[in-house]
Amino acid sequence: MGDIFGEGIGFMINFVIQIFIFLFGLCIGSFLNVCIYRLPISKSIASPSRSICPGCGSMIRFYDNIPVVSYLLLNRKCRHCGCIIPFRYPMVEILSGLCAIFILNKFGLSIDFFVYFIFISSLIVVTFIDLDHRIIPDAITLPGIPIFFALSFLLSEPDWINSALGIIAGGGSLLAIAWTYNLLTGKEGMGGGDIKLLAMIGALAGWKGVLFTIFVSSAVGTIIGIILMIVTRKGMKLAVPFGPFLSLGAVIYIFFGTDLINWYFNFL
């Protein structure tokens, strides 16, 4: 009986922690929406401190800014002007909450959890800004490179040497690809934002993570690109942002990279 009671208490504690972390992720997701909206238009993410309606610019009251819940209670509309609030807002909040849960289950409630949650939150912001505006803001990637390099000293893997090699491999590899493409075609095939983003990814994922990210993002990007070219009938004229695919590749590496690499070599 004692063991069963102990297991029940342990389950309840774990369940409460999971709920708390999910709610924490939702709240951070609300802040990520602020970053996604304001960074591309060069607005401060700190002032005004309260969120505003993207339609009329009215300040949103605190009880209308509860992640996901307010979106549902207000029937997707602004209380002031009645404009439809894009579904992307609760989607980002839910995505942030789910990522928090996945990271918790992967690394436990540790320093690794907070480091990787900050990292993936940055990738979420990059992804949606790149989808909306076809840019990757330097405000995230440039400080992200030294910040995640410094944070690598707190992690067991990668160590700081692999982190430094990841920065070099990440920035250098895409720079070489972009330079070669430009030399052969006379056109810019990859923006500088992608290069800085991969350098930031390398700072936390190391050089192995960079290689994995390039392989996965290229494969997924090629498949999605072909599908979009067929559906939109734009052919080679279709411009597809690469930042979301780099972000996806990095996230897959964090959660499954080691297992997938080991499976691949065992398969060979």
Rosetta blueprint (number, residue, H / E / L):
1 M L
2 G H
3 D H
4 I H
5 F H
6 G H
7 E H
8 G H
9 I H
10 G H
11 F H
12 M H
13 I H
14 N H
15 F H
16 V H
17 I H
18 Q H
19 I H
20 F H
21 I H
22 F H
23 L H
24 F H
25 G H
26 L H
27 C H
28 I H
29 G H
30 S H
31 F H
32 L H
33 N H
34 V H
35 C H
36 I H
37 Y H
38 R H
39 L H
40 P H
41 I H
42 S L
43 K L
44 S L
45 I L
46 A L
47 S L
48 P L
49 S L
50 R L
51 S L
52 I E
53 C L
54 P L
55 G L
56 C L
57 G L
58 S L
59 M E
60 I L
61 R L
62 F H
63 Y H
64 D H
65 N L
66 I L
67 P L
68 V L
69 V H
70 S H
71 Y H
72 L H
73 L H
74 L L
75 N L
76 R L
77 K E
78 C L
79 R L
80 H L
81 C L
82 G L
83 C L
84 I E
85 I L
86 P L
87 F L
88 R H
89 Y H
90 P H
91 M H
92 V H
93 E H
94 I H
95 L H
96 S H
97 G H
98 L H
99 C H
100 A H
101 I H
102 F H
103 I H
104 L H
105 N H
106 K H
107 F H
108 G L
109 L L
110 S L
111 I H
112 D H
113 F H
114 F H
115 V H
116 Y H
117 F H
118 I H
119 F H
120 I H
121 S H
122 S H
123 L H
124 I H
125 V H
126 V H
127 T H
128 F H
129 I H
130 D H
131 L H
132 D H
133 H H
134 R L
135 I L
136 I L
137 P L
138 D H
139 A H
140 I H
141 T H
142 L H
143 P H
144 G H
145 I H
146 P H
147 I H
148 F H
149 F H
150 A H
151 L H
152 S H
153 F H
154 L H
155 L L
156 S L
157 E L
158 P L
159 D L
160 W H
161 I H
162 N H
163 S H
164 A H
165 L H
166 G H
167 I H
168 I H
169 A H
170 G H
171 G H
172 G H
173 S H
174 L H
175 L H
176 A H
177 I H
178 A H
179 W H
180 T H
181 Y H
182 N H
183 L H
184 L H
185 T H
186 G L
187 K L
188 E L
189 G L
190 M L
191 G L
192 G H
193 G H
194 D H
195 I H
196 K H
197 L H
198 L H
199 A H
200 M H
201 I H
202 G H
203 A H
204 L H
205 A H
206 G H
207 W H
208 K H
209 G H
210 V H
211 L H
212 F H
213 T H
214 I H
215 F H
216 V H
217 S H
218 S H
219 A H
220 V H
221 G H
222 T H
223 I H
224 I H
225 G H
226 I H
227 I H
228 L H
229 M H
230 I H
231 V H
232 T H
233 R L
234 K L
235 G H
236 M H
237 K H
238 L L
239 A L
240 V L
241 P L
242 F L
243 G H
244 P H
245 F H
246 L H
247 S H
248 L H
249 G H
250 A H
251 V H
252 I H
253 Y H
254 I H
255 F H
256 F H
257 G H
258 T H
259 D H
260 L H
261 I H
262 N H
263 W H
264 Y H
265 F H
266 N H
267 F H
268 L L
